[in-house]
Amino acid sequence: MSEPKPVKKVALLTAGGLAPCLSSAVGGLIERYTELYPDIEIIAYRGGYKGLLLGDSIEVTEAVRATAGTLHAHGGSPIGNSRVKLTNVKDCLKRGLIREGQDPLKVAADQLSKDRVDVLHTIGGDDTNTTAADLAAFLADNDYDLTVVGLPKTIDNDVFPIAQSLGAWTAAEEGARFFENVVAEHNANPRMLIIHEVMGRNCGWLTAATADAYRKRLDRLEWAEAIGLTEARKEVHAIFIPEMEIDIQAEAKRLKAVMDTHDNVNIFISEGAGVETILKEMEAAGEAIPRDAFGHVKLDAVNPGKWFGEQFARMLDAEKVLVQKSGYFARAAPANVEDIRLIKSCTDLAVDCAVVRESGVIGHDEDDRNILRAIEFPRIAGGKPFNIDTPWFEELLEAIGQPKGANIAQAGH
């Protein structure tokens, strides 16, 4: 077996929505290459796959390498993101990323070849890495000598078969911190209903983890019940996620009792909860359903938090409804200590795999003893549901007095 071709130049790109890991992952890759392989050239494509298609890149100079450690303290991505699907020719053409008659995959492959790139590091969620899989397959089928090594970014934590996506722990912690301030609004009005909408299209992990993190923050506080400062009024009273069957009438009855007793109700919902019902209502009303380049429904236009607020406001006799979304606050935060530790282990292995020309997405493989490895691209898929039978979530529901209901995701498999 011949030795793999030496790596002389690598490229980085970040894509999709933000997560509290992108800046740190970019910094981690640059640091690791500088530590072990300082002679390997590095470039970064601006704005994800958009920059790749347009040939818009940044050279990682000695000055950039010297300040790479600074990136761990920042959120966002210093090299920019975009949502581009390389197999969606119509969308790429509409956005001016290719010309009529061009194949985006070939344009991307030719740009990488023109830039003399040996290894492409993609940092993104399931859409980014399924696009990377399409690109890797195209490169292999058309004899381009190039390796693709992905890193898993998604605050939803919903990528098969990866146990923990980069940035998800931080997003839960930041969402909890966000709600710790918002919940004080219950003092502003009698019979207040507060809806905390958390990101998570198909997966409720982040909503559940955010609620759990928030309740742990409550445990650190002291109370003054004699004057009305009670833990019960700041409690999480309900959690609604896509994987769990919701009996709205039964929940309304339970939550009405909470409202009557404590004068407020706090609900955590996933942005994907109840979406099917809302879409049916929109279709029945003849409303157009907005979708992105990947065909996903644009949830900000559907607005599940508002819909849940309207349903429960009437049933709970709420005087005021406050809907607050922590998504942009949480996803743009810098990575916390726990995530940085995970990011560091993944970026180190990503470089190790790159120099031996091993393609795949770096993560703990749930189908292979949770070993950290380069997972084969064809096995990467989005939409991994949260298992509501997970012990910590069952304990969480029991603590807030909410019946668990049917596990829709498990029943569907």
SEVEXLUM-504789 format. One record per residue (C-alpha): x, y, z; residue in three letters; residue number from 0. Coordinates in nm, 2 decimals, decimal comma. Example, Ala and Ser with C-alpha at 12.3 -4.5 7.8 and 13.67 -1.06 7.14 Angstrom:
+--------+--------+--------+------+------+
|   east |  north |     up | resn | resi |
+--------+--------+--------+------+------+
|   1,23 |  -0,45 |   0,78 |  ALA |    0 |
|   1,37 |  -0,11 |   0,71 |  SER |    1 |
+--------+--------+--------+------+------+
END
This chain:
+--------+--------+--------+------+------+
|   east |  north |     up | resn | resi |
+--------+--------+--------+------+------+
|   0,00 |   0,00 |   0,00 |  MET |    0 |
|   0,15 |   0,34 |  -0,10 |  SER |    1 |
|   0,21 |   0,62 |   0,14 |  GLU |    2 |
|  -0,05 |   0,90 |   0,13 |  PRO |    3 |
|   0,05 |   1,21 |  -0,05 |  LYS |    4 |
|   0,21 |   1,47 |   0,19 |  PRO |    5 |
|  -0,02 |   1,75 |   0,30 |  VAL |    6 |
|   0,12 |   2,09 |   0,20 |  LYS |    7 |
|  -0,19 |   2,31 |   0,22 |  LYS |    8 |
|  -0,52 |   2,30 |   0,41 |  VAL |    9 |
|  -0,83 |   2,51 |   0,39 |  ALA |   10 |
|  -1,09 |   2,58 |   0,66 |  LEU |   11 |
|  -1,45 |   2,69 |   0,63 |  LEU |   12 |
|  -1,74 |   2,74 |   0,87 |  THR |   13 |
|  -2,10 |   2,71 |   0,75 |  ALA |   14 |
|  -2,47 |   2,70 |   0,86 |  GLY |   15 |
|  -2,60 |   2,88 |   1,16 |  GLY |   16 |
|  -2,37 |   3,00 |   1,44 |  LEU |   17 |
|  -2,28 |   2,78 |   1,74 |  ALA |   18 |
|  -2,06 |   2,85 |   2,04 |  PRO |   19 |
|  -1,77 |   2,66 |   1,89 |  CYS |   20 |
|  -1,69 |   2,80 |   1,55 |  LEU |   21 |
|  -1,44 |   3,06 |   1,65 |  SER |   22 |
|  -1,27 |   2,82 |   1,90 |  SER |   23 |
|  -1,26 |   2,54 |   1,64 |  ALA |   24 |
|  -1,10 |   2,76 |   1,39 |  VAL |   25 |
|  -0,85 |   2,87 |   1,65 |  GLY |   26 |
|  -0,79 |   2,51 |   1,76 |  GLY |   27 |
|  -0,71 |   2,39 |   1,41 |  LEU |   28 |
|  -0,47 |   2,68 |   1,35 |  ILE |   29 |
|  -0,30 |   2,62 |   1,68 |  GLU |   30 |
|  -0,26 |   2,25 |   1,62 |  ARG |   31 |
|  -0,12 |   2,28 |   1,27 |  TYR |   32 |
|   0,12 |   2,55 |   1,40 |  THR |   33 |
|   0,23 |   2,33 |   1,69 |  GLU |   34 |
|   0,30 |   2,02 |   1,49 |  LEU |   35 |
|   0,32 |   2,11 |   1,12 |  TYR |   36 |
|   0,41 |   2,48 |   1,09 |  PRO |   37 |
|   0,52 |   2,44 |   0,73 |  ASP |   38 |
|   0,17 |   2,34 |   0,62 |  ILE |   39 |
|   0,00 |   2,64 |   0,45 |  GLU |   40 |
|  -0,35 |   2,74 |   0,58 |  ILE |   41 |
|  -0,62 |   2,94 |   0,41 |  ILE |   42 |
|  -0,98 |   3,01 |   0,52 |  ALA |   43 |
|  -1,27 |   3,05 |   0,28 |  TYR |   44 |
|  -1,48 |   3,36 |   0,37 |  ARG |   45 |
|  -1,85 |   3,29 |   0,43 |  GLY |   46 |
|  -1,84 |   2,91 |   0,41 |  GLY |   47 |
|  -1,92 |   2,73 |   0,08 |  TYR |   48 |
|  -2,01 |   3,07 |  -0,07 |  LYS |   49 |
|  -1,64 |   3,17 |  -0,04 |  GLY |   50 |
|  -1,53 |   2,84 |  -0,18 |  LEU |   51 |
|  -1,75 |   2,88 |  -0,49 |  LEU |   52 |
|  -1,63 |   3,24 |  -0,54 |  LEU |   53 |
|  -1,26 |   3,17 |  -0,46 |  GLY |   54 |
|  -1,27 |   3,42 |  -0,17 |  ASP |   55 |
|  -1,02 |   3,32 |   0,09 |  SER |   56 |
|  -0,80 |   3,46 |   0,37 |  ILE |   57 |
|  -0,44 |   3,35 |   0,41 |  GLU |   58 |
|  -0,35 |   3,24 |   0,76 |  VAL |   59 |
|  -0,03 |   3,43 |   0,80 |  THR |   60 |
|   0,22 |   3,42 |   1,09 |  GLU |   61 |
|   0,04 |   3,71 |   1,25 |  ALA |   62 |
|  -0,29 |   3,51 |   1,24 |  VAL |   63 |
|  -0,12 |   3,21 |   1,38 |  ARG |   64 |
|   0,02 |   3,41 |   1,67 |  ALA |   65 |
|  -0,32 |   3,53 |   1,77 |  THR |   66 |
|  -0,51 |   3,21 |   1,71 |  ALA |   67 |
|  -0,55 |   3,15 |   2,09 |  GLY |   68 |
|  -0,76 |   3,47 |   2,11 |  THR |   69 |
|  -1,04 |   3,30 |   1,91 |  LEU |   70 |
|  -1,13 |   3,08 |   2,20 |  HIS |   71 |
|  -1,26 |   3,38 |   2,39 |  ALA |   72 |
|  -1,51 |   3,48 |   2,11 |  HIS |   73 |
|  -1,84 |   3,37 |   1,97 |  GLY |   74 |
|  -1,94 |   3,37 |   1,61 |  GLY |   75 |
|  -1,70 |   3,28 |   1,34 |  SER |   76 |
|  -1,41 |   3,51 |   1,23 |  PRO |   77 |
|  -1,42 |   3,37 |   0,88 |  ILE |   78 |
|  -1,80 |   3,40 |   0,83 |  GLY |   79 |
|  -2,08 |   3,16 |   0,75 |  ASN |   80 |
|  -2,35 |   3,11 |   0,49 |  SER |   81 |
|  -2,61 |   2,85 |   0,40 |  ARG |   82 |
|  -2,52 |   2,70 |   0,07 |  VAL |   83 |
|  -2,61 |   2,35 |  -0,06 |  LYS |   84 |
|  -2,38 |   2,25 |  -0,34 |  LEU |   85 |
|  -2,63 |   2,01 |  -0,49 |  THR |   86 |
|  -2,90 |   2,29 |  -0,51 |  ASN |   87 |
|  -2,80 |   2,43 |  -0,85 |  VAL |   88 |
|  -3,10 |   2,65 |  -0,88 |  LYS |   89 |
|  -3,03 |   2,83 |  -0,55 |  ASP |   90 |
|  -2,65 |   2,87 |  -0,63 |  CYS |   91 |
|  -2,74 |   3,02 |  -0,97 |  LEU |   92 |
|  -3,00 |   3,25 |  -0,82 |  LYS |   93 |
|  -2,74 |   3,38 |  -0,57 |  ARG |   94 |
|  -2,48 |   3,44 |  -0,83 |  GLY |   95 |
|  -2,24 |   3,18 |  -0,69 |  LEU |   96 |
|  -2,22 |   3,00 |  -1,02 |  ILE |   97 |
|  -2,29 |   3,07 |  -1,39 |  ARG |   98 |
|  -2,56 |   2,91 |  -1,61 |  GLU |   99 |
|  -2,46 |   2,55 |  -1,69 |  GLY |  100 |
|  -2,21 |   2,51 |  -1,41 |  GLN |  101 |
|  -2,22 |   2,23 |  -1,15 |  ASP |  102 |
|  -2,16 |   2,38 |  -0,80 |  PRO |  103 |
|  -1,97 |   2,06 |  -0,69 |  LEU |  104 |
|  -1,74 |   2,09 |  -0,99 |  LYS |  105 |
|  -1,69 |   2,46 |  -0,93 |  VAL |  106 |
|  -1,60 |   2,39 |  -0,57 |  ALA |  107 |
|  -1,37 |   2,10 |  -0,66 |  ALA |  108 |
|  -1,19 |   2,31 |  -0,93 |  ASP |  109 |
|  -1,14 |   2,60 |  -0,69 |  GLN |  110 |
|  -0,98 |   2,37 |  -0,43 |  LEU |  111 |
|  -0,76 |   2,23 |  -0,70 |  SER |  112 |
|  -0,67 |   2,58 |  -0,82 |  LYS |  113 |
|  -0,58 |   2,68 |  -0,47 |  ASP |  114 |
|  -0,37 |   2,37 |  -0,44 |  ARG |  115 |
|  -0,56 |   2,25 |  -0,13 |  VAL |  116 |
|  -0,48 |   1,90 |  -0,01 |  ASP |  117 |
|  -0,72 |   1,89 |   0,29 |  VAL |  118 |
|  -1,05 |   2,08 |   0,35 |  LEU |  119 |
|  -1,18 |   2,12 |   0,70 |  HIS |  120 |
|  -1,55 |   2,18 |   0,72 |  THR |  121 |
|  -1,70 |   2,30 |   1,05 |  ILE |  122 |
|  -2,07 |   2,29 |   1,06 |  GLY |  123 |
|  -2,39 |   2,10 |   1,14 |  GLY |  124 |
|  -2,57 |   1,82 |   0,95 |  ASP |  125 |
|  -2,64 |   2,04 |   0,65 |  ASP |  126 |
|  -2,27 |   2,15 |   0,63 |  THR |  127 |
|  -2,14 |   1,79 |   0,67 |  ASN |  128 |
|  -2,39 |   1,63 |   0,44 |  THR |  129 |
|  -2,28 |   1,89 |   0,18 |  THR |  130 |
|  -1,92 |   1,80 |   0,27 |  ALA |  131 |
|  -2,02 |   1,44 |   0,21 |  ALA |  132 |
|  -2,15 |   1,53 |  -0,14 |  ASP |  133 |
|  -1,83 |   1,71 |  -0,21 |  LEU |  134 |
|  -1,61 |   1,43 |  -0,08 |  ALA |  135 |
|  -1,80 |   1,18 |  -0,30 |  ALA |  136 |
|  -1,76 |   1,40 |  -0,60 |  PHE |  137 |
|  -1,39 |   1,45 |  -0,54 |  LEU |  138 |
|  -1,34 |   1,07 |  -0,51 |  ALA |  139 |
|  -1,56 |   0,99 |  -0,81 |  ASP |  140 |
|  -1,37 |   1,24 |  -1,03 |  ASN |  141 |
|  -1,02 |   1,16 |  -0,92 |  ASP |  142 |
|  -0,95 |   1,48 |  -0,73 |  TYR |  143 |
|  -0,67 |   1,41 |  -0,48 |  ASP |  144 |
|  -0,82 |   1,59 |  -0,18 |  LEU |  145 |
|  -0,93 |   1,49 |   0,17 |  THR |  146 |
|  -1,23 |   1,63 |   0,36 |  VAL |  147 |
|  -1,23 |   1,63 |   0,74 |  VAL |  148 |
|  -1,54 |   1,77 |   0,91 |  GLY |  149 |
|  -1,61 |   1,89 |   1,27 |  LEU |  150 |
|  -1,97 |   1,86 |   1,41 |  PRO |  151 |
|  -2,13 |   2,19 |   1,50 |  LYS |  152 |
|  -2,49 |   2,21 |   1,60 |  THR |  153 |
|  -2,66 |   2,34 |   1,92 |  ILE |  154 |
|  -2,95 |   2,10 |   1,86 |  ASP |  155 |
|  -2,71 |   1,81 |   1,92 |  ASN |  156 |
|  -2,90 |   1,61 |   1,65 |  ASP |  157 |
|  -2,64 |   1,46 |   1,42 |  VAL |  158 |
|  -2,63 |   1,08 |   1,37 |  PHE |  159 |
|  -2,42 |   0,90 |   1,50 |  PRO |  160 |
|  -2,23 |   1,17 |   1,70 |  ILE |  161 |
|  -2,28 |   1,16 |   2,08 |  ALA |  162 |
|  -2,21 |   1,53 |   2,15 |  GLN |  163 |
|  -2,19 |   1,81 |   1,90 |  SER |  164 |
|  -1,96 |   2,10 |   1,95 |  LEU |  165 |
|  -2,12 |   2,41 |   2,11 |  GLY |  166 |
|  -2,44 |   2,24 |   2,24 |  ALA |  167 |
|  -2,34 |   2,24 |   2,61 |  TRP |  168 |
|  -2,26 |   2,61 |   2,59 |  THR |  169 |
|  -2,59 |   2,69 |   2,42 |  ALA |  170 |
|  -2,78 |   2,52 |   2,70 |  ALA |  171 |
|  -2,59 |   2,71 |   2,97 |  GLU |  172 |
|  -2,64 |   3,05 |   2,79 |  GLU |  173 |
|  -3,01 |   2,98 |   2,73 |  GLY |  174 |
|  -3,04 |   2,92 |   3,10 |  ALA |  175 |
|  -2,86 |   3,24 |   3,18 |  ARG |  176 |
|  -3,09 |   3,43 |   2,94 |  PHE |  177 |
|  -3,40 |   3,30 |   3,11 |  PHE |  178 |
|  -3,28 |   3,37 |   3,46 |  GLU |  179 |
|  -3,33 |   3,74 |   3,37 |  ASN |  180 |
|  -3,64 |   3,71 |   3,16 |  VAL |  181 |
|  -3,83 |   3,52 |   3,43 |  VAL |  182 |
|  -3,83 |   3,82 |   3,66 |  ALA |  183 |
|  -4,08 |   3,97 |   3,42 |  GLU |  184 |
|  -4,35 |   3,76 |   3,60 |  HIS |  185 |
|  -4,35 |   4,05 |   3,85 |  ASN |  186 |
|  -4,46 |   4,30 |   3,58 |  ALA |  187 |
|  -4,82 |   4,18 |   3,54 |  ASN |  188 |
|  -5,08 |   3,96 |   3,72 |  PRO |  189 |
|  -5,14 |   3,62 |   3,56 |  ARG |  190 |
|  -4,83 |   3,63 |   3,34 |  MET |  191 |
|  -4,76 |   3,36 |   3,09 |  LEU |  192 |
|  -4,39 |   3,35 |   2,98 |  ILE |  193 |
|  -4,29 |   3,14 |   2,68 |  ILE |  194 |
|  -3,92 |   3,06 |   2,65 |  HIS |  195 |
|  -3,87 |   2,94 |   2,29 |  GLU |  196 |
|  -3,54 |   2,75 |   2,24 |  VAL |  197 |
|  -3,38 |   2,65 |   1,91 |  MET |  198 |
|  -3,43 |   2,29 |   1,80 |  GLY |  199 |
|  -3,60 |   2,21 |   1,47 |  ARG |  200 |
|  -3,65 |   1,84 |   1,50 |  ASN |  201 |
|  -3,47 |   1,77 |   1,83 |  CYS |  202 |
|  -3,57 |   1,87 |   2,18 |  GLY |  203 |
|  -3,23 |   1,81 |   2,34 |  TRP |  204 |
|  -3,14 |   2,18 |   2,37 |  LEU |  205 |
|  -3,47 |   2,28 |   2,52 |  THR |  206 |
|  -3,45 |   2,00 |   2,77 |  ALA |  207 |
|  -3,08 |   2,07 |   2,85 |  ALA |  208 |
|  -3,15 |   2,44 |   2,89 |  THR |  209 |
|  -3,44 |   2,38 |   3,13 |  ALA |  210 |
|  -3,21 |   2,14 |   3,33 |  ASP |  211 |
|  -2,93 |   2,40 |   3,34 |  ALA |  212 |
|  -3,17 |   2,67 |   3,44 |  TYR |  213 |
|  -3,31 |   2,47 |   3,73 |  ARG |  214 |
|  -2,96 |   2,40 |   3,85 |  LYS |  215 |
|  -2,90 |   2,78 |   3,86 |  ARG |  216 |
|  -3,22 |   2,82 |   4,07 |  LEU |  217 |
|  -3,07 |   2,57 |   4,32 |  ASP |  218 |
|  -2,79 |   2,82 |   4,39 |  ARG |  219 |
|  -3,02 |   3,10 |   4,48 |  LEU |  220 |
|  -3,17 |   3,20 |   4,82 |  GLU |  221 |
|  -3,54 |   3,30 |   4,86 |  TRP |  222 |
|  -3,75 |   3,55 |   5,06 |  ALA |  223 |
|  -4,09 |   3,38 |   5,05 |  GLU |  224 |
|  -4,25 |   3,61 |   5,31 |  ALA |  225 |
|  -4,23 |   3,90 |   5,07 |  ILE |  226 |
|  -4,32 |   3,69 |   4,76 |  GLY |  227 |
|  -3,98 |   3,60 |   4,62 |  LEU |  228 |
|  -4,04 |   3,23 |   4,58 |  THR |  229 |
|  -3,88 |   2,95 |   4,38 |  GLU |  230 |
|  -4,22 |   2,83 |   4,27 |  ALA |  231 |
|  -4,28 |   3,14 |   4,06 |  ARG |  232 |
|  -3,94 |   3,11 |   3,89 |  LYS |  233 |
|  -3,98 |   2,74 |   3,83 |  GLU |  234 |
|  -4,00 |   2,57 |   3,49 |  VAL |  235 |
|  -4,37 |   2,47 |   3,48 |  HIS |  236 |
|  -4,38 |   2,28 |   3,14 |  ALA |  237 |
|  -4,14 |   2,16 |   2,87 |  ILE |  238 |
|  -4,27 |   2,09 |   2,52 |  PHE |  239 |
|  -4,04 |   1,93 |   2,26 |  ILE |  240 |
|  -4,10 |   1,76 |   1,92 |  PRO |  241 |
|  -4,03 |   1,41 |   2,04 |  GLU |  242 |
|  -4,30 |   1,42 |   2,31 |  MET |  243 |
|  -4,67 |   1,38 |   2,27 |  GLU |  244 |
|  -4,85 |   1,69 |   2,40 |  ILE |  245 |
|  -5,20 |   1,67 |   2,54 |  ASP |  246 |
|  -5,28 |   2,04 |   2,53 |  ILE |  247 |
|  -5,61 |   2,01 |   2,71 |  GLN |  248 |
|  -5,46 |   1,81 |   2,99 |  ALA |  249 |
|  -5,16 |   2,04 |   3,02 |  GLU |  250 |
|  -5,39 |   2,35 |   3,02 |  ALA |  251 |
|  -5,58 |   2,20 |   3,31 |  LYS |  252 |
|  -5,26 |   2,13 |   3,51 |  ARG |  253 |
|  -5,11 |   2,47 |   3,42 |  LEU |  254 |
|  -5,43 |   2,66 |   3,51 |  LYS |  255 |
|  -5,39 |   2,53 |   3,86 |  ALA |  256 |
|  -5,03 |   2,66 |   3,86 |  VAL |  257 |
|  -5,15 |   3,00 |   3,74 |  MET |  258 |
|  -5,43 |   3,02 |   4,00 |  ASP |  259 |
|  -5,18 |   2,94 |   4,27 |  THR |  260 |
|  -4,87 |   3,13 |   4,18 |  HIS |  261 |
|  -5,01 |   3,40 |   3,94 |  ASP |  262 |
|  -4,77 |   3,30 |   3,66 |  ASN |  263 |
|  -4,66 |   3,01 |   3,44 |  VAL |  264 |
|  -4,32 |   2,96 |   3,27 |  ASN |  265 |
|  -4,31 |   2,72 |   2,96 |  ILE |  266 |
|  -4,00 |   2,61 |   2,78 |  PHE |  267 |
|  -4,07 |   2,50 |   2,42 |  ILE |  268 |
|  -3,86 |   2,38 |   2,13 |  SER |  269 |
|  -3,90 |   2,59 |   1,82 |  GLU |  270 |
|  -3,99 |   2,26 |   1,64 |  GLY |  271 |
|  -4,27 |   2,17 |   1,88 |  ALA |  272 |
|  -4,62 |   2,18 |   1,73 |  GLY |  273 |
|  -4,49 |   2,28 |   1,39 |  VAL |  274 |
|  -4,69 |   2,02 |   1,20 |  GLU |  275 |
|  -5,01 |   2,16 |   1,35 |  THR |  276 |
|  -4,92 |   2,51 |   1,27 |  ILE |  277 |
|  -4,83 |   2,43 |   0,91 |  LEU |  278 |
|  -5,16 |   2,26 |   0,86 |  LYS |  279 |
|  -5,34 |   2,58 |   0,98 |  GLU |  280 |
|  -5,12 |   2,79 |   0,74 |  MET |  281 |
|  -5,20 |   2,56 |   0,45 |  GLU |  282 |
|  -5,57 |   2,57 |   0,53 |  ALA |  283 |
|  -5,56 |   2,95 |   0,53 |  ALA |  284 |
|  -5,38 |   2,95 |   0,19 |  GLY |  285 |
|  -5,06 |   3,10 |   0,34 |  GLU |  286 |
|  -4,73 |   3,02 |   0,17 |  ALA |  287 |
|  -4,47 |   2,83 |   0,38 |  ILE |  288 |
|  -4,13 |   2,98 |   0,35 |  PRO |  289 |
|  -3,83 |   2,74 |   0,32 |  ARG |  290 |
|  -3,45 |   2,78 |   0,30 |  ASP |  291 |
|  -3,21 |   2,64 |   0,04 |  ALA |  292 |
|  -3,21 |   2,30 |   0,21 |  PHE |  293 |
|  -3,59 |   2,28 |   0,20 |  GLY |  294 |
|  -3,63 |   2,35 |   0,58 |  HIS |  295 |
|  -3,93 |   2,55 |   0,69 |  VAL |  296 |
|  -3,82 |   2,89 |   0,81 |  LYS |  297 |
|  -3,92 |   2,86 |   1,18 |  LEU |  298 |
|  -3,89 |   3,23 |   1,25 |  ASP |  299 |
|  -4,17 |   3,29 |   1,00 |  ALA |  300 |
|  -4,39 |   3,01 |   1,15 |  VAL |  301 |
|  -4,33 |   3,14 |   1,50 |  ASN |  302 |
|  -4,42 |   2,84 |   1,73 |  PRO |  303 |
|  -4,37 |   3,04 |   2,05 |  GLY |  304 |
|  -4,64 |   3,29 |   1,94 |  LYS |  305 |
|  -4,88 |   3,00 |   1,85 |  TRP |  306 |
|  -4,83 |   2,83 |   2,19 |  PHE |  307 |
|  -4,87 |   3,16 |   2,37 |  GLY |  308 |
|  -5,21 |   3,22 |   2,19 |  GLU |  309 |
|  -5,33 |   2,87 |   2,27 |  GLN |  310 |
|  -5,25 |   2,87 |   2,64 |  PHE |  311 |
|  -5,33 |   3,24 |   2,71 |  ALA |  312 |
|  -5,69 |   3,16 |   2,65 |  ARG |  313 |
|  -5,70 |   2,84 |   2,84 |  MET |  314 |
|  -5,51 |   2,97 |   3,14 |  LEU |  315 |
|  -5,69 |   3,31 |   3,16 |  ASP |  316 |
|  -5,35 |   3,48 |   3,12 |  ALA |  317 |
|  -5,36 |   3,86 |   3,14 |  GLU |  318 |
|  -5,03 |   3,90 |   2,95 |  LYS |  319 |
|  -4,82 |   3,67 |   2,74 |  VAL |  320 |
|  -4,44 |   3,73 |   2,69 |  LEU |  321 |
|  -4,26 |   3,52 |   2,43 |  VAL |  322 |
|  -3,89 |   3,53 |   2,45 |  GLN |  323 |
|  -3,64 |   3,35 |   2,22 |  LYS |  324 |
|  -3,29 |   3,27 |   2,35 |  SER |  325 |
|  -3,16 |   3,13 |   2,03 |  GLY |  326 |
|  -2,94 |   3,41 |   1,89 |  TYR |  327 |
|  -2,82 |   3,50 |   2,24 |  PHE |  328 |
|  -2,71 |   3,14 |   2,31 |  ALA |  329 |
|  -2,57 |   3,04 |   1,97 |  ARG |  330 |
|  -2,34 |   3,34 |   1,94 |  ALA |  331 |
|  -2,17 |   3,30 |   2,28 |  ALA |  332 |
|  -1,80 |   3,19 |   2,31 |  PRO |  333 |
|  -1,75 |   2,83 |   2,41 |  ALA |  334 |
|  -1,75 |   2,74 |   2,78 |  ASN |  335 |
|  -1,48 |   2,53 |   2,95 |  VAL |  336 |
|  -1,66 |   2,20 |   2,89 |  GLU |  337 |
|  -1,70 |   2,27 |   2,52 |  ASP |  338 |
|  -1,35 |   2,40 |   2,47 |  ILE |  339 |
|  -1,22 |   2,07 |   2,62 |  ARG |  340 |
|  -1,43 |   1,88 |   2,36 |  LEU |  341 |
|  -1,33 |   2,12 |   2,08 |  ILE |  342 |
|  -0,96 |   2,07 |   2,16 |  LYS |  343 |
|  -0,98 |   1,69 |   2,15 |  SER |  344 |
|  -1,17 |   1,71 |   1,82 |  CYS |  345 |
|  -0,94 |   1,96 |   1,65 |  THR |  346 |
|  -0,63 |   1,76 |   1,76 |  ASP |  347 |
|  -0,77 |   1,44 |   1,60 |  LEU |  348 |
|  -0,89 |   1,63 |   1,29 |  ALA |  349 |
|  -0,53 |   1,74 |   1,22 |  VAL |  350 |
|  -0,40 |   1,38 |   1,29 |  ASP |  351 |
|  -0,66 |   1,25 |   1,04 |  CYS |  352 |
|  -0,58 |   1,52 |   0,79 |  ALA |  353 |
|  -0,21 |   1,45 |   0,77 |  VAL |  354 |
|  -0,27 |   1,08 |   0,70 |  VAL |  355 |
|  -0,54 |   1,17 |   0,45 |  ARG |  356 |
|  -0,83 |   1,01 |   0,64 |  GLU |  357 |
|  -1,17 |   1,17 |   0,55 |  SER |  358 |
|  -1,47 |   1,18 |   0,78 |  GLY |  359 |
|  -1,65 |   1,38 |   1,05 |  VAL |  360 |
|  -1,47 |   1,39 |   1,39 |  ILE |  361 |
|  -1,69 |   1,29 |   1,68 |  GLY |  362 |
|  -1,77 |   1,03 |   1,95 |  HIS |  363 |
|  -1,93 |   0,74 |   1,75 |  ASP |  364 |
|  -2,24 |   0,62 |   1,92 |  GLU |  365 |
|  -2,24 |   0,31 |   1,71 |  ASP |  366 |
|  -1,88 |   0,22 |   1,79 |  ASP |  367 |
|  -1,85 |   0,24 |   2,17 |  ARG |  368 |
|  -1,85 |   0,62 |   2,17 |  ASN |  369 |
|  -1,49 |   0,62 |   2,05 |  ILE |  370 |
|  -1,37 |   0,96 |   1,92 |  LEU |  371 |
|  -1,29 |   0,89 |   1,55 |  ARG |  372 |
|  -1,33 |   1,01 |   1,19 |  ALA |  373 |
|  -1,69 |   0,89 |   1,12 |  ILE |  374 |
|  -1,75 |   0,80 |   0,76 |  GLU |  375 |
|  -1,94 |   1,07 |   0,57 |  PHE |  376 |
|  -2,22 |   0,84 |   0,44 |  PRO |  377 |
|  -2,32 |   0,77 |   0,80 |  ARG |  378 |
|  -2,36 |   1,13 |   0,89 |  ILE |  379 |
|  -2,73 |   1,25 |   0,90 |  ALA |  380 |
|  -2,93 |   1,51 |   1,07 |  GLY |  381 |
|  -3,26 |   1,49 |   1,26 |  GLY |  382 |
|  -3,14 |   1,26 |   1,54 |  LYS |  383 |
|  -3,42 |   1,28 |   1,80 |  PRO |  384 |
|  -3,37 |   1,33 |   2,17 |  PHE |  385 |
|  -3,46 |   1,02 |   2,37 |  ASN |  386 |
|  -3,71 |   1,14 |   2,63 |  ILE |  387 |
|  -3,65 |   0,81 |   2,82 |  ASP |  388 |
|  -3,31 |   0,95 |   2,92 |  THR |  389 |
|  -3,30 |   0,93 |   3,30 |  PRO |  390 |
|  -3,20 |   1,29 |   3,36 |  TRP |  391 |
|  -3,49 |   1,41 |   3,15 |  PHE |  392 |
|  -3,74 |   1,18 |   3,33 |  GLU |  393 |
|  -3,61 |   1,32 |   3,66 |  GLU |  394 |
|  -3,66 |   1,67 |   3,53 |  LEU |  395 |
|  -4,02 |   1,61 |   3,43 |  LEU |  396 |
|  -4,10 |   1,44 |   3,76 |  GLU |  397 |
|  -3,95 |   1,74 |   3,95 |  ALA |  398 |
|  -4,17 |   1,99 |   3,77 |  ILE |  399 |
|  -4,48 |   1,77 |   3,79 |  GLY |  400 |
|  -4,53 |   1,71 |   3,42 |  GLN |  401 |
|  -4,65 |   1,38 |   3,28 |  PRO |  402 |
|  -4,40 |   1,24 |   3,03 |  LYS |  403 |
|  -4,65 |   1,13 |   2,77 |  GLY |  404 |
|  -4,57 |   0,91 |   2,47 |  ALA |  405 |
|  -4,22 |   0,91 |   2,31 |  ASN |  406 |
|  -4,31 |   1,00 |   1,95 |  ILE |  407 |
|  -3,95 |   0,97 |   1,82 |  ALA |  408 |
|  -3,90 |   0,62 |   1,96 |  GLN |  409 |
|  -4,24 |   0,50 |   1,84 |  ALA |  410 |
|  -4,14 |   0,62 |   1,49 |  GLY |  411 |
|  -3,82 |   0,42 |   1,47 |  HIS |  412 |
+--------+--------+--------+------+------+
END
